[in-house]
Each structure stands twice: as structure tokens, then as C-alpha cells.
Amino acid sequence: MIIENSGLKGLKSDLAHLDESMEQLGFVRWQWEYYRATYDLKLEDKATGNDYFLRINTRVESGKLESPYAILYVEETYIGRATFPHGLDYNSPVPDSISKTVTGKLAELKSKLTQ
């Protein structure tokens, strides 16, 4: 599911600051190429044992991703339930406990990127 109104879409940051901010919040940059990067945060629902991933897509505005000075902007933010063997179901309902965690993480990230 796309998370609307996160306040992140369109925010810009250099790669070094974005990587550092994401890492501090537990995100990992899994997918990347020269002009885009995807950051994932794995969240476990203790009640059901299901894993959910908060995914943030970014795209390069200037430079190339191999440079820490490249400027990236945030595109869409998604959340999905992990499916076997390695997919995400974006249509699954998200438990309230996971939603609260997601809201907090997105607010922290917005704070880090707007400082």
C-alpha cells in the first residue's frame, strides 16, 4: 500500500546524509543503481509472526549514486507484508502495532531530512 501524506515525498538530500539518516533508523539500502535507490525497514508483527517491509523509493536529481554528493529526492513510500520466497503483498491489511511504528519512523526520517 502506498503511504499517502507521509510528508516525505519530494524531500531532497545528498546521498551521504540520506544513507546515514536511514541507517540510524534501521533502514537498509537494498536495491540501487546509478539513478535510484530503495531503502527497506523490516518490521515483525509479534502477534502473527508476519514480516512487513516499509519501503522508500528515491531518485537522483543530480549526480550519480556512487557519489556521496549526489542529490536524491524521495518518491513513494510503501508498506507490504513479506511473502515467500521474496515478494511483498501491498494489499494485505497492516496491523495497528506496525502502523504506529511506521508512523513514528516516517516522522523521525522527515525530521532528519528537514533539519
N, CA, C and O atoms as a MOPAC input file, in Angstrom:
PM7 MOZYME 1SCF
protein

 N      0.84000 1    -1.16800 1     0.00000 1
 C      0.00000 1     0.00000 1     0.00000 1
 C      0.89400 1     1.24300 1     0.00000 1
 O      1.89100 1     1.29300 1     0.72000 1
 N      0.54900 1     2.20800 1    -0.77800 1
 C      1.27000 1     3.47200 1    -0.78600 1
 C      0.83400 1     4.26200 1     0.43800 1
 O     -0.35600 1     4.36500 1     0.73700 1
 N      1.80400 1     4.81100 1     1.13200 1
 C      1.50800 1     5.62300 1     2.30400 1
 C      1.41600 1     7.07300 1     1.85600 1
 O      2.41500 1     7.69700 1     1.49800 1
 N      0.21200 1     7.58700 1     1.88300 1
 C     -0.02700 1     8.97400 1     1.48000 1
 C      0.23100 1     9.89600 1     2.66500 1
 O      0.17300 1     9.45900 1     3.81400 1
 N      0.50600 1    11.13200 1     2.40300 1
 C      0.65100 1    12.17000 1     3.42800 1
 C      1.73300 1    11.87900 1     4.47000 1
 O      1.58900 1    12.24300 1     5.63700 1
 N      2.81500 1    11.22200 1     4.04600 1
 C      3.91500 1    10.97000 1     4.97400 1
 C      4.75200 1    12.23300 1     5.17300 1
 O      5.50300 1    12.35200 1     6.14100 1
 N      4.60800 1    13.17100 1     4.23700 1
 C      5.41500 1    14.38100 1     4.29900 1
 C      6.80700 1    14.19800 1     3.74800 1
 O      7.61700 1    15.12300 1     3.80400 1
 N      7.10900 1    13.02200 1     3.21300 1
 C      8.44900 1    12.74600 1     2.69600 1
 C      8.57700 1    12.96800 1     1.19000 1
 O      9.64400 1    13.33600 1     0.69900 1
 N      7.49300 1    12.74400 1     0.46800 1
 C      7.55900 1    12.82300 1    -0.99500 1
 C      8.07000 1    14.18700 1    -1.43300 1
 O      7.52900 1    15.22800 1    -1.06000 1
 N      9.14000 1    14.15100 1    -2.24500 1
 C      9.72400 1    15.38200 1    -2.76000 1
 C     10.86200 1    15.93300 1    -1.91800 1
 O     11.58400 1    16.81600 1    -2.38300 1
 N     11.05200 1    15.44200 1    -0.68700 1
 C     12.18700 1    15.92200 1     0.12700 1
 C     13.48700 1    15.52300 1    -0.54000 1
 O     13.57600 1    14.46300 1    -1.16000 1
 N     14.50200 1    16.37600 1    -0.41200 1
 C     15.79100 1    16.13700 1    -1.05700 1
 C     16.89400 1    16.03800 1    -0.02200 1
 O     16.83000 1    16.64000 1     1.05000 1
 N     17.91700 1    15.25400 1    -0.37700 1
 C     19.07200 1    15.08800 1     0.49700 1
 C     20.24100 1    14.59600 1    -0.33300 1
 O     20.05500 1    13.96900 1    -1.37600 1
 N     21.46400 1    14.88800 1     0.14200 1
 C     22.61100 1    14.26800 1    -0.51200 1
 C     22.68000 1    12.81700 1    -0.04300 1
 O     22.16600 1    12.47600 1     1.02200 1
 N     23.31400 1    11.97200 1    -0.84000 1
 C     23.34900 1    10.53900 1    -0.56700 1
 C     23.97100 1    10.22500 1     0.78900 1
 O     23.46200 1     9.37100 1     1.51400 1
 N     25.05300 1    10.89500 1     1.14000 1
 C     25.73000 1    10.61400 1     2.40200 1
 C     24.79100 1    10.84800 1     3.58800 1
 O     24.70200 1    10.00500 1     4.48000 1
 N     24.09600 1    11.97500 1     3.60300 1
 C     23.16800 1    12.28900 1     4.69600 1
 C     21.97800 1    11.33600 1     4.68900 1
 O     21.53600 1    10.88800 1     5.74700 1
 N     21.46100 1    11.02600 1     3.51100 1
 C     20.32100 1    10.12500 1     3.40100 1
 C     20.69000 1     8.73700 1     3.90500 1
 O     19.94100 1     8.14500 1     4.68300 1
 N     21.83700 1     8.20600 1     3.47300 1
 C     22.28500 1     6.88800 1     3.93700 1
 C     22.45700 1     6.86900 1     5.45100 1
 O     22.02700 1     5.92500 1     6.11400 1
 N     23.07700 1     7.89800 1     5.99500 1
 C     23.30700 1     7.96800 1     7.44100 1
 C     21.98100 1     8.04100 1     8.20700 1
 O     21.79300 1     7.34000 1     9.20200 1
 N     21.07900 1     8.88000 1     7.74300 1
 C     19.78200 1     9.02500 1     8.40000 1
 C     18.99300 1     7.72400 1     8.35500 1
 O     18.40900 1     7.30700 1     9.35500 1
 N     18.98000 1     7.09600 1     7.20200 1
 C     18.25400 1     5.83500 1     7.04800 1
 C     18.86300 1     4.74500 1     7.94400 1
 O     18.14000 1     3.99600 1     8.60100 1
 N     20.16800 1     4.66900 1     7.96100 1
 C     20.83600 1     3.64800 1     8.77300 1
 C     20.53100 1     3.83800 1    10.26200 1
 O     20.31900 1     2.86000 1    10.97900 1
 N     20.51000 1     5.07400 1    10.72500 1
 C     20.20600 1     5.35000 1    12.12800 1
 C     18.80300 1     4.87200 1    12.50800 1
 O     18.55700 1     4.52600 1    13.66400 1
 N     17.88800 1     4.85200 1    11.54100 1
 C     16.51600 1     4.43400 1    11.79700 1
 C     16.28300 1     2.94700 1    11.51300 1
 O     15.17400 1     2.44200 1    11.69300 1
 N     17.32900 1     2.25200 1    11.06900 1
 C     17.22100 1     0.81200 1    10.83300 1
 C     16.96500 1     0.40700 1     9.39900 1
 O     16.78500 1    -0.77900 1     9.12200 1
 N     16.94400 1     1.36400 1     8.47200 1
 C     16.73300 1     1.05900 1     7.05900 1
 C     18.02100 1     0.54100 1     6.42600 1
 O     19.12600 1     0.85500 1     6.86900 1
 N     17.84500 1    -0.25800 1     5.38400 1
 C     18.96900 1    -0.77800 1     4.60600 1
 C     18.72800 1    -0.40700 1     3.15300 1
 O     17.61300 1    -0.53200 1     2.64500 1
 N     19.78700 1     0.05300 1     2.48400 1
 C     19.66800 1     0.33100 1     1.04600 1
 C     19.92900 1    -0.98000 1     0.31300 1
 O     21.07800 1    -1.37100 1     0.11100 1
 N     18.84000 1    -1.66100 1    -0.08800 1
 C     18.96600 1    -2.96300 1    -0.73500 1
 C     19.14000 1    -2.83100 1    -2.23700 1
 O     20.11000 1    -3.33900 1    -2.80100 1
 N     18.22100 1    -2.16300 1    -2.87600 1
 C     18.27500 1    -2.05400 1    -4.33500 1
 C     18.81600 1    -0.68400 1    -4.70600 1
 O     18.39300 1     0.33200 1    -4.15500 1
 N     19.73600 1    -0.66600 1    -5.62700 1
 C     20.20000 1     0.62000 1    -6.11400 1
 C     20.84600 1     0.44600 1    -7.47700 1
 O     21.33300 1    -0.62800 1    -7.83100 1
 N     20.83300 1     1.51100 1    -8.20900 1
 C     21.53100 1     1.61200 1    -9.48200 1
 C     21.97300 1     3.05800 1    -9.59600 1
 O     21.86600 1     3.80100 1    -8.62000 1
 N     22.45300 1     3.47500 1   -10.71900 1
 C     23.04300 1     4.81000 1   -10.81800 1
 C     22.08000 1     5.95200 1   -10.54700 1
 O     22.50700 1     7.02200 1   -10.11100 1
 N     20.79400 1     5.75200 1   -10.79300 1
 C     19.86700 1     6.87500 1   -10.70200 1
 C     18.69400 1     6.66500 1    -9.73600 1
 O     17.79200 1     7.50100 1    -9.68300 1
 N     18.69000 1     5.57300 1    -8.97800 1
 C     17.63200 1     5.37200 1    -7.99200 1
 C     18.11800 1     4.43500 1    -6.89700 1
 O     19.04800 1     3.65200 1    -7.09300 1
 N     17.46900 1     4.53000 1    -5.74000 1
 C     17.78000 1     3.65300 1    -4.61600 1
 C     16.49700 1     3.35800 1    -3.85000 1
 O     15.58700 1     4.18500 1    -3.79200 1
 N     16.44100 1     2.17400 1    -3.27000 1
 C     15.30300 1     1.76500 1    -2.46000 1
 C     15.80700 1     1.39700 1    -1.07400 1
 O     16.74600 1     0.61500 1    -0.92600 1
 N     15.17200 1     1.97100 1    -0.06600 1
 C     15.52000 1     1.69200 1     1.32700 1
 C     14.39800 1     0.88700 1     1.95300 1
 O     13.22300 1     1.21300 1     1.78300 1
 N     14.75800 1    -0.17600 1     2.68300 1
 C     13.78300 1    -1.04700 1     3.32600 1
 C     14.01400 1    -1.11300 1     4.82700 1
 O     15.15000 1    -1.10000 1     5.30000 1
 N     12.91900 1    -1.18300 1     5.56000 1
 C     12.95400 1    -1.39900 1     7.00500 1
 C     12.06100 1    -2.59500 1     7.29000 1
 O     10.86800 1    -2.57500 1     6.98600 1
 N     12.64400 1    -3.64000 1     7.87900 1
 C     11.89500 1    -4.84700 1     8.20900 1
 C     11.25000 1    -4.68300 1     9.58200 1
 O     11.90800 1    -4.31100 1    10.55300 1
 N      9.94200 1    -4.96800 1     9.64300 1
 C      9.17900 1    -4.88300 1    10.88500 1
 C      8.46600 1    -6.21100 1    11.10100 1
 O      7.84200 1    -6.73900 1    10.18100 1
 N      8.55600 1    -6.75900 1    12.32700 1
 C      7.92000 1    -8.03500 1    12.61700 1
 C      6.69200 1    -7.82700 1    13.49700 1
 O      6.74500 1    -7.13900 1    14.51700 1
 N      5.58800 1    -8.43600 1    13.07900 1
 C      4.37100 1    -8.42900 1    13.89200 1
 C      4.48800 1    -9.59700 1    14.86900 1
 O      4.36500 1   -10.75600 1    14.47400 1
 N      4.72200 1    -9.29400 1    16.12800 1
 C      4.92900 1   -10.33100 1    17.14700 1
 C      3.70500 1   -11.22800 1    17.30200 1
 O      3.84900 1   -12.41500 1    17.59400 1
 N      2.51600 1   -10.69000 1    17.11400 1
 C      1.28800 1   -11.46200 1    17.30900 1
 C      1.12800 1   -12.57000 1    16.26900 1
 O      0.68700 1   -13.67100 1    16.59900 1
 N      1.48000 1   -12.28500 1    15.02500 1
 C      1.26300 1   -13.26300 1    13.94900 1
 C      2.55200 1   -13.86100 1    13.40500 1
 O      2.52400 1   -14.89300 1    12.73400 1
 N      3.67000 1   -13.22600 1    13.68800 1
 C      4.93800 1   -13.68500 1    13.13300 1
 C      5.16900 1   -13.22200 1    11.71000 1
 O      6.18100 1   -13.57600 1    11.10500 1
 N      4.25500 1   -12.43900 1    11.16000 1
 C      4.42000 1   -11.91700 1     9.79600 1
 C      5.43700 1   -10.78600 1     9.78400 1
 O      5.53200 1   -10.00100 1    10.72700 1
 N      6.19000 1   -10.72300 1     8.70300 1
 C      7.12600 1    -9.62000 1     8.49900 1
 C      6.52200 1    -8.62800 1     7.52800 1
 O      5.85900 1    -9.00200 1     6.56100 1
 N      6.76400 1    -7.35800 1     7.80100 1
 C      6.32800 1    -6.26900 1     6.93300 1
 C      7.55600 1    -5.44900 1     6.57300 1
 O      8.50100 1    -5.35300 1     7.35500 1
 N      7.53400 1    -4.86500 1     5.39400 1
 C      8.63700 1    -4.01200 1     4.96900 1
 C      8.11200 1    -2.62800 1     4.64300 1
 O      7.17800 1    -2.46200 1     3.86000 1
 N      8.72700 1    -1.65400 1     5.25400 1
 C      8.48100 1    -0.25900 1     4.92100 1
 C      9.52000 1     0.08100 1     3.86900 1
 O     10.71900 1    -0.01000 1     4.13000 1
 N      9.08100 1     0.46700 1     2.70000 1
 C      9.97200 1     0.69700 1     1.55600 1
 C      9.86300 1     2.14800 1     1.10600 1
 O      8.76700 1     2.67700 1     0.91700 1
 N     11.01400 1     2.77700 1     0.94000 1
 C     11.06400 1     4.16700 1     0.49000 1
 C     11.88800 1     4.22900 1    -0.79600 1
 O     13.06300 1     3.86400 1    -0.81400 1
 N     11.25800 1     4.69300 1    -1.85600 1
 C     11.93700 1     4.83800 1    -3.15100 1
 C     12.51100 1     6.24100 1    -3.27900 1
 O     11.86100 1     7.21900 1    -2.91200 1
 N     13.72000 1     6.33700 1    -3.79600 1
 C     14.35400 1     7.62600 1    -4.05200 1
 C     14.89500 1     7.63500 1    -5.47700 1
 O     15.13200 1     6.58900 1    -6.08000 1
 N     15.08000 1     8.83700 1    -5.99000 1
 C     15.63000 1     9.00100 1    -7.34400 1
 C     16.64200 1    10.13200 1    -7.32100 1
 O     16.48500 1    11.10500 1    -6.58200 1
 N     17.67500 1     9.99800 1    -8.13000 1
 C     18.73200 1    11.00300 1    -8.20200 1
 C     18.24700 1    12.21100 1    -8.98300 1
 O     17.69300 1    12.08700 1   -10.07500 1
 N     18.46900 1    13.38700 1    -8.39800 1
 C     18.16600 1    14.63700 1    -9.09700 1
 C     19.40700 1    15.13900 1    -9.82300 1
 O     19.32800 1    15.61100 1   -10.95700 1
 N     20.56000 1    15.03000 1    -9.15300 1
 C     21.81500 1    15.43500 1    -9.79500 1
 C     22.94200 1    14.55100 1    -9.28600 1
 O     22.95900 1    14.14200 1    -8.12500 1
 N     23.87600 1    14.26700 1   -10.17100 1
 C     24.99600 1    13.39800 1    -9.83800 1
 C     24.65700 1    11.94600 1   -10.12300 1
 O     23.66300 1    11.63800 1   -10.78100 1
 N     25.51300 1    11.05100 1    -9.60900 1
 C     25.29500 1     9.61400 1    -9.73500 1
 C     25.36400 1     8.99700 1    -8.35800 1
 O     26.04900 1     9.50900 1    -7.47200 1
 N     24.66600 1     7.91300 1    -8.18000 1
 C     24.50900 1     7.31700 1    -6.86600 1
 C     25.82700 1     6.87500 1    -6.23800 1
 O     25.90000 1     6.73200 1    -5.01800 1
 N     26.84200 1     6.65900 1    -7.01600 1
 C     28.11700 1     6.24900 1    -6.41900 1
 C     28.80800 1     7.41100 1    -5.69600 1
 O     29.76700 1     7.18600 1    -4.95900 1
 N     28.34900 1     8.61600 1    -5.89000 1
 C     28.92800 1     9.79300 1    -5.24500 1
 C     28.14400 1    10.16100 1    -3.99000 1
 O     26.91700 1    10.25200 1    -4.04300 1
 N     28.82600 1    10.37600 1    -2.85600 1
 C     28.11900 1    10.79500 1    -1.64200 1
 C     27.47800 1    12.17300 1    -1.78400 1
 O     26.63900 1    12.55300 1    -0.96700 1
 N     27.86700 1    12.91900 1    -2.81100 1
 C     27.33900 1    14.26700 1    -3.03000 1
 C     26.13400 1    14.29100 1    -3.96700 1
 O     25.55500 1    15.35100 1    -4.20700 1
 N     25.75600 1    13.12700 1    -4.49600 1
 C     24.57700 1    13.05900 1    -5.36300 1
 C     23.35100 1    13.53100 1    -4.57100 1
 O     23.20600 1    13.21500 1    -3.39000 1
 N     22.48300 1    14.28000 1    -5.22800 1
 C     21.25800 1    14.76400 1    -4.58500 1
 C     20.11300 1    13.84100 1    -5.00800 1
 O     19.87100 1    13.63000 1    -6.19700 1
 N     19.42000 1    13.30000 1    -4.01200 1
 C     18.28700 1    12.41500 1    -4.25200 1
 C     17.01700 1    13.04600 1    -3.70800 1
 O     17.06300 1    13.85200 1    -2.77900 1
 N     15.89700 1    12.68000 1    -4.28200 1
 C     14.61600 1    13.10100 1    -3.73400 1
 C     13.76700 1    11.86300 1    -3.48500 1
 O     13.87300 1    10.86000 1    -4.19100 1
 N     12.92900 1    11.95800 1    -2.47200 1
 C     12.07100 1    10.84000 1    -2.07700 1
 C     10.87900 1    10.78000 1    -3.01900 1
 O     10.22900 1    11.78800 1    -3.29700 1
 N     10.61100 1     9.58400 1    -3.49800 1
 C      9.41900 1     9.35300 1    -4.31600 1
 C      8.33300 1     8.75200 1    -3.43000 1
 O      7.89700 1     9.39900 1    -2.47800 1
 N      7.89900 1     7.56700 1    -3.70900 1
 C      6.80100 1     6.93600 1    -2.97000 1
 C      7.30700 1     6.17400 1    -1.74800 1
 O      8.45200 1     5.72500 1    -1.69800 1
 N      6.42200 1     6.04600 1    -0.77300 1
 C      6.66400 1     5.24800 1     0.42000 1
 C      5.58800 1     4.17100 1     0.46400 1
 O      4.39900 1     4.46000 1     0.33600 1
 N      6.02600 1     2.91300 1     0.64800 1
 C      5.11700 1     1.77600 1     0.62700 1
 C      5.26400 1     0.94600 1     1.89400 1
 O      6.26900 1     1.04100 1     2.59900 1
 N      4.26100 1     0.14000 1     2.17400 1
 C      4.37900 1    -0.91700 1     3.17500 1
 C      3.69600 1    -2.15400 1     2.62400 1
 O      2.62400 1    -2.08100 1     2.02200 1
 N      4.34700 1    -3.30300 1     2.84600 1
 C      3.77700 1    -4.56200 1     2.38300 1
 C      4.19100 1    -5.71200 1     3.28000 1
 O      5.20800 1    -5.65200 1     3.97200 1
 N      3.38700 1    -6.75400 1     3.25200 1
 C      3.68700 1    -7.96600 1     4.01900 1
 C      4.58900 1    -8.86400 1     3.17900 1
 O      4.34300 1    -9.06900 1     1.99100 1
 N      5.62500 1    -9.39100 1     3.80100 1
 C      6.55600 1   -10.27400 1     3.10200 1
 C      5.85900 1   -11.57600 1     2.74200 1
 O      5.11400 1   -12.13600 1     3.54700 1
 N      6.10600 1   -12.05600 1     1.52300 1
 C      5.57100 1   -13.33100 1     1.06000 1
 C      6.72500 1   -14.22000 1     0.62800 1
 O      7.79100 1   -13.73600 1     0.24600 1
 N      6.50100 1   -15.51300 1     0.69300 1
 C      7.53900 1   -16.47600 1     0.32900 1
 C      7.65300 1   -16.55900 1    -1.18300 1
 O      6.61000 1   -16.53200 1    -1.83700 1
 N      8.80000 1   -16.65700 1    -1.78300 1
 C     10.11700 1   -16.62600 1    -1.16500 1
 C     10.68600 1   -15.22200 1    -0.98200 1
 O     11.45500 1   -14.99900 1    -0.04800 1
 N     10.33200 1   -14.27000 1    -1.84400 1
 C     10.85800 1   -12.91500 1    -1.65500 1
 C     10.02600 1   -11.89100 1    -2.41300 1
 O     10.49400 1   -11.25000 1    -3.35400 1
 N      8.81200 1   -11.76100 1    -1.98700 1
 C      7.91800 1   -10.77100 1    -2.56900 1
 C      7.24900 1    -9.96300 1    -1.47500 1
 O      7.40800 1   -10.25700 1    -0.29000 1
 N      6.50300 1    -8.94700 1    -1.87300 1
 C      5.74700 1    -8.14300 1    -0.92300 1
 C      4.30700 1    -8.05700 1    -1.40000 1
 O      4.04000 1    -7.79800 1    -2.57300 1
 N      3.38900 1    -8.27700 1    -0.47500 1
 C      1.96600 1    -8.14300 1    -0.75300 1
 C      1.53800 1    -6.77300 1    -0.25100 1
 O      1.40900 1    -6.55500 1     0.95400 1
 N      1.31900 1    -5.85900 1    -1.17700 1
 C      0.96200 1    -4.48700 1    -0.81800 1
 C     -0.52900 1    -4.32700 1    -0.50200 1
 O     -0.95600 1    -3.24700 1    -0.09400 1
 N     -1.31600 1    -5.37700 1    -0.68400 1
 C     -2.75400 1    -5.29000 1    -0.44000 1
 C     -3.17000 1    -5.87000 1     0.90800 1
 O     -4.33200 1    -5.74800 1     1.29700 1
 N     -2.24600 1    -6.49600 1     1.62200 1
 C     -2.56900 1    -7.07000 1     2.93300 1
 C     -2.84100 1    -5.96100 1     3.93800 1
 O     -2.20300 1    -4.90900 1     3.89300 1
 N     -3.79200 1    -6.19400 1     4.84900 1
 C     -4.01400 1    -5.21300 1     5.91700 1
 C     -2.79100 1    -5.13800 1     6.82600 1
 O     -2.10400 1    -6.13600 1     7.04800 1
 N     -2.53300 1    -3.95700 1     7.33800 1
 C     -1.36900 1    -3.73500 1     8.20800 1
 C     -1.87100 1    -3.59600 1     9.64200 1
 O     -2.73100 1    -2.75900 1     9.91700 1
 N     -1.33900 1    -4.41500 1    10.56600 1
 C     -1.77400 1    -4.32500 1    11.96700 1
 C     -1.48800 1    -2.95000 1    12.56400 1
 O     -0.55800 1    -2.25900 1    12.14600 1
 N     -2.29400 1    -2.56700 1    13.54100 1
 C     -2.14600 1    -1.26300 1    14.19000 1
 C     -0.75800 1    -1.07400 1    14.79800 1
 O     -0.19500 1     0.01800 1    14.72600 1
 N     -0.20600 1    -2.12600 1    15.39600 1
 C      1.12000 1    -2.00400 1    16.01900 1
 C      2.18500 1    -1.65600 1    14.98500 1
 O      3.08000 1    -0.85500 1    15.25500 1
 N      2.09000 1    -2.25200 1    13.81400 1
 C      3.03700 1    -1.95600 1    12.73000 1
 C      2.78500 1    -0.54900 1    12.21400 1
 O      3.73500 1     0.19300 1    11.96400 1
 N      1.52800 1    -0.16800 1    12.05000 1
 C      1.19500 1     1.17900 1    11.56300 1
 C      1.74900 1     2.26100 1    12.48300 1
 O      2.24800 1     3.28200 1    12.00900 1
 N      1.66500 1     2.04800 1    13.78000 1
 C      2.19600 1     3.02400 1    14.74000 1
 C      3.71100 1     3.14800 1    14.61000 1
 O      4.25800 1     4.25000 1    14.63600 1
 N      4.37900 1     2.00600 1    14.47000 1
 C      5.83500 1     2.02500 1    14.29300 1
 C      6.20600 1     2.76600 1    13.01900 1
 O      7.13200 1     3.57600 1    13.01200 1
 N      5.47700 1     2.48600 1    11.93600 1
 C      5.73000 1     3.12400 1    10.64200 1
 C      5.55200 1     4.63600 1    10.75100 1
 O      6.38900 1     5.40000 1    10.27000 1
 N      4.47200 1     5.06100 1    11.37800 1
 C      4.21600 1     6.49600 1    11.54100 1
 C      5.36200 1     7.16900 1    12.28700 1
 O      5.80000 1     8.25500 1    11.90700 1
 N      5.84400 1     6.53500 1    13.33600 1
 C      6.96300 1     7.08200 1    14.10800 1
 C      8.24700 1     7.15500 1    13.30500 1
 O      8.95100 1     8.16400 1    13.34300 1
 N      8.55400 1     6.09400 1    12.58000 1
 C      9.78200 1     6.06800 1    11.77100 1
 C      9.73800 1     7.12800 1    10.67100 1
 O     10.73700 1     7.80000 1    10.41300 1
 N      8.59200 1     7.27700 1    10.02900 1
 C      8.47400 1     8.27900 1     8.96500 1
 C      8.59900 1     9.69500 1     9.52200 1
 O      9.19700 1    10.56000 1     8.88200 1
 N      8.05100 1     9.93600 1    10.68900 1
 C      8.17200 1    11.25500 1    11.32300 1
 C      9.63200 1    11.53200 1    11.69100 1
 O     10.11700 1    12.64900 1    11.50600 1
 N     10.33700 1    10.51500 1    12.21300 1
 C     11.75900 1    10.68800 1    12.54400 1
 C     12.57300 1    10.98600 1    11.30300 1
 O     13.44200 1    11.85800 1    11.31600 1
 N     12.28900 1    10.25400 1    10.22000 1
 C     13.02500 1    10.46700 1     8.98000 1
 C     12.75800 1    11.86100 1     8.42800 1
 O     13.68300 1    12.53100 1     7.97000 1
 N     11.51100 1    12.30200 1     8.46600 1
 C     11.17300 1    13.63700 1     7.97600 1
 C     11.94200 1    14.68100 1     8.77800 1
 O     12.45500 1    15.64700 1     8.21300 1
 N     12.02300 1    14.49100 1    10.07100 1
 C     12.76400 1    15.42200 1    10.93900 1
 C     14.24000 1    15.47100 1    10.55100 1
 O     14.82800 1    16.55000 1    10.48000 1
 N     14.83700 1    14.31300 1    10.30000 1
 C     16.25200 1    14.24700 1     9.93300 1
 C     16.52000 1    14.90400 1     8.57400 1
 O     17.56400 1    15.52300 1     8.36800 1
 N     15.56900 1    14.76000 1     7.65900 1
 C     15.78600 1    15.29600 1     6.30800 1
 C     15.43700 1    16.77100 1     6.17800 1
 O     15.81700 1    17.40800 1     5.19500 1
 N     14.72200 1    17.32400 1     7.14800 1
 C     14.36100 1    18.73500 1     7.06500 1
 C     15.17500 1    19.61500 1     8.01600 1
 O     14.91800 1    20.81500 1     8.11700 1
 N     16.13000 1    19.04300 1     8.69600 1
 C     16.97800 1    19.82800 1     9.60600 1
 C     17.94100 1    20.69300 1     8.83500 1
 O     18.73200 1    21.42200 1     9.43400 1

